[in-house]
Amino acid sequence: SLGSLQALLKDFRWQHLEMTNCDFDKFPALKLRSLKKFVFTDNKDVSTFTKTELPSLQYLDLKRNHLSFKSCCSHTDFGTTNLKH
C-alpha cells in the first residue's frame, strides 16, 4: 500500500526495485543512478508516464498497469542506453 516515495533512501545504491499493487496517483519520477531492474506492475490507478533518470537500467517490467504513452519505450524516456528487457 505504498503511496509515495518519500521514505525511499536516495543515497542507497538500489540495484533492484519492485513496486506492485501500490497506491500511486502517477508514475514515480525516479532518479536512481544504480538501479538495474525496475518492476512496476498491477498499479491500476496510474495512467500517465513520468520521465525518469535511470542510467543503469537494464530490465523494465510495466505489465498490468493502465499507463498510456505518447511514444513508448525509448531509452531516452528512462534516461538509459542499457535497456535490454
N, C-alpha and C positions, 0 to 999 in steps of 0.2 A: 504493500500500500504506500510505496514511496511517492511523494507528490512534488518534491523539489530536490535540487542537488546541493543545497547549502551545506549539508553535512559531508559532502564528498571532499576528501582531502586532495587539494590541488597539488601539493608538493610531493605527494606519494607517487612512485613510478608505476602507475597502473599498466598492466600488460593485457588483462582480460576483464571485461565488464559486461555483465548481463543485466538487463532491465526488462523483466517480464511481468505483464499484467500490473503495471503501475498506474498511478492516478495523475499523470501529467496532462496539462491542458495543451501543451505544444511540445514539439520535439526538442530535447535538451540541446542547448548550444554548448557543445563540449569543446574544450581546449586542453587536450591531454596529449602531450608530445610523445609519450612512451607507449600509448595504447596500441596493441596489435590486433586484438579481437574484440569486436563490439556486437553484442546480440541485443536487439531491441524488438521484442515480439509481444503479441497479444495486448497491445496498448490501444484499445478501441477508441478512446477519447481524443487521440492525437490525429489531426488531419493535415496539418501543414508541416513542411520540412523546413528546418533551420540550418543554415550553413554551419559547418563545424571546422575545427582545425585539429586534425588527427594525422600528422605527417608520417607516423609509423604504421598506420592501419593497413592490415593485410586481409582481414576477414570481416565481413559485414553481413548480418542477418536481419532483415527488416520484415519478415513474414508475419501475416495475420495482424496487420495494422490497417488503419484507414487513411494512410498517408496519400497525399496527391503531390505529384511532382510536375513542374513545368517542363523540366528535362531531367531524365534520370539516367543514370547514376554516373556522372562524370567524376573522374578523380579530383577535379577542381572543387566539386561540391563538398568533398570531405577533406580537402587540403592535403592530399597524399598522391603519390605516384606509385605506391606499393600495393594497391588494392588488387587482390587475386581472386577472391571469392565473395 
